[in-house]
């Protein structure tokens, strides 16, 4: 199994990923210039699990491809981490994310020691086929407050109780720091893949014990299963790739957008959980007799404080335009700060040909057919909920503040 790498791609443009004389700073278009547009996918070749953030005038992206986690095709790239051979995290590095916590940058990712080929002495105890049984979460820490100029060192494994763990993300809430990830009920059950949450004392240390870990979502709905509506067993039922999405005022709601079904399948889509809003209660002050109103925030560790949208996927494929298997999203603002965008992966077909920029081909099946795309989404002014478009290839107008 070839060594896997973690690399960071720095971009001056969200939609085109070209850095030639492009800046995220807002500019004014000339009256005669036609509207700038882009088409999906935004990156040539195979790519999946994109994570994008904006820091200053740069966008930064990491993603998974079939060889490693990298961003070498366009923009400036920087190697973050090259694991040595023979470790528990040497192979199959997936879904890295970069978060700023207490003025340091942390890269959270999942990795495996066997290239997803565990020994038969282990897999014989799994309830179903379990190639990812040894995937665990790991954390890198920056050497300074600079995302780009820092060096990154491995802080260690983020404890998931020696059980399957992929697609971890951080949730910074007023009650503390949390880790949300895709999990199994135990170390060998292998399906379904649920969403679990634990509380952290810092970005690399789990505070919760196993009995305190909370399962906040289970793939019980037809669109969370593979194939759609599967009833024979729970194999390939999946919730994964959780991502916090905070809504704008006046609603200020907190959502957890996740991916459902299986990522090599055309039915892969985005689902939605919402953290319940704060509650208020009134008590009488015994000394003054005055009524006191207290605010109680929702508890992220209480499964009943998370409400799933059971009506169906909030973003899903469109076979009419050949855009299927869409999911694993991250969220970012446009350069002018006025628009909301999401970056995700998708495919033309799970059994044949994907598509590259300008109509080029990404030839492959299943996971190898995925490519990275972006589109704008909106907010419902009445309910405060995100409203996602149907997937497609464009052309679309470039993000606000970006002219090419």
C-alpha positions in Angstrom: 0.0 0.0 0.0 1.6 3.4 -1.0 2.2 5.9 1.7 -0.5 8.4 2.1 0.0 12.2 2.5 -1.9 15.1 3.9 -1.6 18.3 1.8 -3.3 21.7 1.8 -4.3 23.6 -1.3 -4.4 27.4 -1.1 -6.8 29.1 -3.6 -7.6 32.7 -4.5 -10.8 31.7 -6.2 -13.6 29.5 -4.9 -15.3 28.5 -8.1 -12.5 28.2 -10.7 -9.6 27.2 -8.4 -7.3 29.3 -10.5 -4.8 31.6 -8.8 -3.5 33.6 -11.7 -4.0 37.2 -10.7 -7.2 36.3 -8.8 -8.1 37.6 -5.4 -11.1 37.0 -3.1 -11.2 40.7 -2.4 -14.3 42.3 -3.9 -13.8 44.1 -7.2 -16.1 46.0 -9.5 -16.9 44.7 -13.0 -16.8 47.0 -16.0 -20.1 47.8 -17.7 -19.1 46.0 -20.8 -17.7 42.9 -19.2 -20.0 39.8 -19.4 -20.9 38.1 -16.1 -18.2 35.8 -15.0 -19.3 32.2 -14.8 -17.9 28.7 -14.0 -18.9 25.1 -14.5 -18.8 22.0 -12.4 -16.7 20.2 -11.4 -14.3 22.9 -10.1 -11.2 20.6 -9.9 -9.9 18.3 -12.7 -9.7 14.6 -11.9 -11.0 12.4 -9.2 -11.7 14.0 -5.8 -13.9 13.6 -2.8 -14.7 14.7 0.8 -13.8 18.3 0.1 -13.3 20.7 3.1 -13.0 24.4 2.3 -12.5 27.4 4.6 -11.7 31.0 4.0 -9.0 32.8 5.9 -8.1 36.4 5.0 -8.1 36.6 1.2 -7.4 32.9 0.6 -9.5 29.8 0.4 -8.0 26.6 1.7 -9.1 23.2 0.7 -8.2 19.6 1.5 -9.9 16.6 -0.1 -9.5 12.8 -0.6 -8.5 11.3 -3.9 -7.6 7.7 -4.9 -3.9 8.2 -4.2 -3.8 10.5 -1.2 -5.2 13.6 0.3 -3.8 16.4 -1.7 -4.4 19.4 -3.8 -1.7 19.4 -6.4 -3.5 20.2 -9.6 -4.1 23.9 -9.1 -3.3 26.7 -6.6 -0.4 26.6 -4.2 0.0 23.3 -2.3 1.7 22.5 1.0 2.5 19.2 2.5 1.1 19.0 6.1 1.8 15.5 7.1 3.5 12.4 5.7 3.0 9.4 8.1 5.7 6.8 8.5 5.1 3.3 7.3 4.0 0.7 9.7 1.8 2.9 12.0 -1.9 2.7 12.8 -2.3 5.8 10.6 -0.1 5.0 7.6 -2.8 4.3 5.0 -6.2 5.5 3.7 -6.1 9.0 5.1 -9.6 10.3 4.5 -11.7 13.5 4.9 -9.3 15.9 6.6 -10.8 19.1 8.0 -9.0 22.2 9.4 -10.4 24.1 12.4 -9.2 27.1 14.3 -9.5 26.5 18.1 -8.0 28.8 20.7 -5.7 30.5 18.1 -4.2 27.3 16.8 -5.1 25.3 13.7 -6.1 21.6 14.0 -6.3 19.1 11.2 -8.7 16.2 12.1 -8.6 13.1 9.8 -9.2 9.4 9.7 -6.7 6.7 8.9 -6.1 3.0 8.9 -3.0 0.7 9.3 -3.9 -2.0 6.7 -5.1 -0.1 3.6 -8.6 -1.3 4.5 -7.6 -4.9 4.3 -7.7 -6.1 7.9 -6.5 -9.6 8.8 -9.1 -12.4 8.6 -8.5 -13.2 12.2 -10.2 -9.9 12.9 -12.9 -9.8 10.2 -14.2 -13.2 11.1 -15.9 -11.6 14.1 -17.6 -8.8 12.1 -21.3 -9.1 11.5 -20.8 -8.0 7.9 -17.8 -7.3 5.7 -15.8 -4.7 7.6 -12.8 -3.3 5.6 -12.8 -0.1 7.6 -12.9 -1.7 11.0 -9.5 -0.2 12.0 -10.2 3.4 10.9 -9.6 5.8 13.8 -9.5 9.6 14.1 -6.2 11.5 14.4 -5.3 15.2 15.1 -2.5 17.5 13.8 -1.7 20.8 15.6 -0.2 23.9 14.0 3.0 25.5 15.4 1.5 29.0 15.3 -1.6 31.0 14.6 -0.8 31.0 10.9 -2.6 28.4 8.9 -0.2 28.4 6.0 3.1 29.2 7.6 2.9 26.7 10.4 4.4 23.3 10.6 2.0 20.5 11.7 2.7 17.8 14.2 0.7 14.8 15.2 -0.9 15.3 18.6 -2.2 11.7 18.6 -5.3 9.6 18.2 -8.6 11.2 19.2 -10.1 8.5 21.4 -13.1 6.8 19.9 -12.9 3.8 22.4 -10.9 1.7 19.9 -13.9 1.5 17.6 -14.5 2.4 13.9 -14.5 6.2 13.4 -14.5 8.2 10.2 -15.4 11.7 9.0 -14.9 13.4 12.3 -15.6 17.2 12.8 -15.4 19.6 15.6 -18.4 21.4 17.0 -17.6 24.6 19.1 -20.6 25.3 21.2 -21.1 27.6 24.2 -21.2 24.5 26.5 -17.8 23.2 25.2 -16.0 21.5 22.4 -17.4 18.4 20.8 -16.4 15.7 18.3 -19.1 14.4 16.0 -18.2 11.5 13.7 -19.5 8.4 12.0 -19.5 5.4 14.3 -20.8 1.8 14.9 -22.6 0.6 17.9 -19.6 -1.4 18.9 -16.2 -2.4 17.5 -17.3 -5.3 15.3 -21.0 -4.7 14.3 -19.9 -3.0 11.1 -23.3 -1.6 10.1 -25.2 0.6 10.5 -22.9 3.7 10.5 -24.4 6.2 12.9 -23.5 9.7 14.0 -22.0 9.9 17.5 -20.9 12.8 19.7 -18.4 13.0 22.5 -17.3 16.0 24.6 -13.6 17.0 24.5 -11.3 18.7 27.0 -9.1 19.9 24.1 -9.0 19.1 20.3 -7.1 15.9 20.8 -8.5 14.6 24.1 -11.9 13.0 24.6 -13.5 13.9 27.9 -16.6 11.6 27.6 -16.3 7.9 28.4 -17.9 5.2 26.3 -21.2 5.1 28.3 -21.4 8.9 27.9 -20.9 8.8 24.1 -24.3 9.7 22.5 -25.7 8.4 19.2 -27.6 11.3 17.7 -28.6 9.9 14.4 -29.3 6.3 13.1 -30.0 5.6 9.4 -33.5 4.2 9.7 -35.2 6.1 6.8 -35.5 4.7 3.3 -33.2 7.3 1.7 -30.5 6.5 4.3 -30.2 2.9 3.1 -28.5 1.3 0.2 -30.2 0.3 -2.0 -33.1 2.8 -1.3 -35.5 1.4 1.2 -33.5 -1.8 1.9 -35.4 -4.1 4.3 -33.5 -7.3 4.3 -30.9 -6.1 6.8 -29.0 -3.0 8.0 -25.9 -3.5 5.8 -24.9 -0.3 3.9 -27.2 1.9 6.0 -25.1 5.0 6.7 -24.9 8.4 8.3 -21.5 10.0 7.8 -19.6 13.3 7.0 -21.3 15.5 9.6 -20.8 19.2 9.2 -22.0 22.1 11.4 -23.9 24.9 9.5 -24.9 28.0 11.5 -27.9 30.0 10.2 -28.0 33.8 10.0 -30.0 36.2 12.2 -32.7 36.5 13.3 -33.2 32.8 13.6 -29.6 31.9 14.4 -30.3 28.1 14.2 -27.6 25.5 14.3 -27.8 22.6 11.8 -25.8 19.4 11.4 -25.7 18.5 7.7 -24.7 14.9 7.1 -24.4 12.5 4.2 -26.8 9.5 4.0 -26.6 6.1 2.1 -23.3 5.0 0.7 -20.8 7.3 -1.0 -20.2 5.1 -4.1 -23.9 4.9 -4.8 -26.0 7.4 -6.9 -28.5 7.7 -4.0 -25.9 9.4 -1.8 -27.4 12.6 -0.5 -27.4 15.2 2.3 -29.6 14.9 5.4 -30.2 17.4 8.1 -30.4 17.6 11.9 -31.2 20.7 13.9 -30.1 21.5 17.4 -33.1 22.7 19.3 -33.2 26.4 20.2 -32.6 27.7 23.7 -35.4 27.3 26.3 -36.3 29.9 28.9 -37.9 29.5 32.3 -39.1 31.9 34.9 -38.5 31.6 38.7 -39.2 33.9 41.6 -36.3 35.4 43.5 -37.0 34.5 47.2 -35.3 37.6 48.4 -36.9 40.2 46.2 -40.0 38.4 44.9 -39.1 39.5 41.4 -39.5 37.1 38.5 -36.2 36.0 37.0 -36.0 34.6 33.5 -33.2 32.1 32.8 -31.9 30.8 29.5 -31.0 27.2 29.0 -29.0 26.3 25.9 -29.6 23.0 24.2 -27.4 20.1 25.2 -25.5 18.6 22.2 -24.9 15.4 24.2 -28.7 14.8 24.5 -30.0 13.0 21.5 -33.5 14.4 22.0 -32.1 17.9 21.5 -31.3 17.0 17.9 -34.2 17.0 15.5 -33.9 15.1 12.2 -35.6 16.3 9.1 -37.4 13.1 8.2 -39.1 14.4 5.0 -36.2 13.3 2.9 -32.8 14.4 1.6 -32.2 18.1 1.6 -29.8 17.8 -1.3 -29.9 14.9 -3.7 -29.0 13.7 -7.2 -30.6 14.6 -10.5 -30.4 11.8 -13.0 -31.8 14.1 -15.7 -28.6 16.1 -15.8 -26.2 13.3 -14.8 -25.4 14.6 -11.4 -25.8 11.8 -8.8 -24.0 10.5 -5.7 -23.9 14.0 -4.2 -22.8 14.6 -0.7 -20.0 15.2 1.9 -20.4 19.0 1.9 -18.6 21.8 3.6 -19.8 25.4 3.7 -18.1 28.8 3.0 -18.9 32.4 2.3 -18.3 34.2 -1.0 -15.4 36.6 -1.2 -17.7 39.6 -0.5 -19.2 37.8 2.5 -22.7 38.1 1.2 -23.4 34.7 -0.2 -23.5 31.2 1.1 -21.8 28.4 -0.8 -21.3 24.7 -0.3 -18.6 22.5 -1.8 -19.4 18.8 -2.3 -18.5 15.7 -4.3 -20.7 14.0 -6.9 -20.5 11.8 -10.0 -22.1 11.4 -13.4 -22.6 7.7 -12.8 -21.6 5.1 -10.2 -20.8 2.5 -12.9 -19.1 4.4 -15.7 -17.8 7.8 -16.4 -17.6 10.9 -14.3 -16.8 14.3 -15.7 -13.9 16.7 -15.5 -13.7 20.5 -16.1 -14.7 21.5 -19.6 -16.2 18.1 -20.3 -13.0 16.1 -19.7 -13.5 12.6 -18.4 -13.0 11.1 -14.9 -13.1 7.5 -15.8 -13.9 5.1 -13.0 -16.6 3.3 -11.1 -18.0 4.0 -7.6 -15.6 6.0 -5.5 -13.2 6.6 -8.4 -16.0 8.4 -10.3 -16.3 11.3 -7.8 -15.3 14.9 -8.5 -15.6 18.1 -6.6 -18.3 20.7 -7.3 -19.7 23.9 -5.7 -23.0 25.8 -5.8 -24.7 28.6 -4.0 -27.4 27.9 -1.5 -29.9 30.1 0.3 -31.8 30.6 3.6 -35.5 30.6 4.1 -36.3 33.9 5.6 -39.4 32.6 7.3 -38.1 29.4 8.9 -34.3 30.1 9.0 -33.6 26.8 7.2 -31.1 26.2 4.5 -32.4 25.7 1.0 -30.2 23.8 -1.4 -30.5 23.8 -5.2 -30.6 20.8 -7.4 -27.1 19.7 -8.5 -25.8 20.5 -11.9 -22.9 21.6 -14.1 -23.8 25.2 -14.9 -22.7 27.6 -16.1 -23.3 29.5 -12.9 -22.4 33.0 -11.8 -19.1 33.1 -9.8 -19.4 33.9 -6.1 -19.9 37.5 -5.1 -16.8 39.6 -5.1 -15.0 37.4 -7.5 -14.8 38.4 -11.2 -13.2 35.4 -12.8 
